[in-house]
């Protein structure tokens, strides 16, 4: 474990708070970027996919059977790739224009 000693001299409480807030904001922005980039690469369960698309589980099952969306089987579980779902939405949007 690394310990650091910080000495603060001639700094007002407001200046210190501003510096801490700026550093925290940078860390939070980096964290949010990391979350958003990994979120698109992940797998969704059937329920998460249904919630994301605002449809029922029956609809998800039918779409998978008709080949509208592709399933990923891992063991006895079924998942859907989030990026494939996003691509499907984009194709449907482009087709309607």
N, C-alpha and C positions, 0 to 999 in steps of 0.2 A: 504494500500500500504506500502510495506517495502522498506525503503531506507537504503543503505549501504554506508559507507565512506571508501574509499581506499586511503591509503597513500603510495606513491612510493618513496623510498629513494635509492640512489646509484644504479640505474639501467639505463643502456644505452637504447637508443631508439631501437636499434636492438634487445636487450634482451627482451624488453617489447613486441615488434612486434612478436618475435618468440613465446613467451608465449601465446599471444592472438591468433596467428595462430594455435598453438597446441590445445588450448581449442576449437576453432571454428571447427577445423577438427574433433575432437571427437564428438562434437554436430552434425555435418553434417553426420558423419558415422552412428550415432544412428538414426537420422531422415531418412536416406536412407534405413536402415534396417527395420524401422517401415513401411515405404511406400511399400517396396517390399513384406513384409509379409502380409499386408492388401490387396495389389493389387490382389493376387492370390485368395482371398476369395470372391471377389466382383462379382457383376452382370454386364453383358455387354448388351448393347442394340443390336438390330439387326444390325445396321450400324457399331457399334464397333466390333461386332463379324465378320462381313463381312470384315472389314478392317484388323482385326487381322489375319484372315485366308487367306486374299488376294483373296477373291471370291466375287461374286455378291450377292445382296440381294435375287435375285431369287434362287440362289444356296442354300443360308441359309434357305429360305422358303421350298424348296424341301427336303433338308436334315432333317428339322424338321418334315415334313409330313411323310417321310419314317422312322422316328425314329432313324436316324443316330445321331442327337443331340437332346437333350431334352430341351423344352421350359419351362420357368417359367412365369406364368401369374400373374400379380399384377394389379388388376383393369382391365383396357382395354389396358394395356401395356404388351409387350412381352420382356422377358429378357432371357439371357443364362448365366449359371454359368461358370465363367472363369476356375475354377478348372476342371470342366467336359470337357471343350474344351481342356485343357492341357492333361487330361487323354486320350481323344480321339486321340490326336496327338501321344502320347506315345504308345498307343495300335497299331496304324497304323505303327509306326516305327518298333516296335517289330515284327509285323506280316510280314513285308517285308524282315526281315533278314533271 
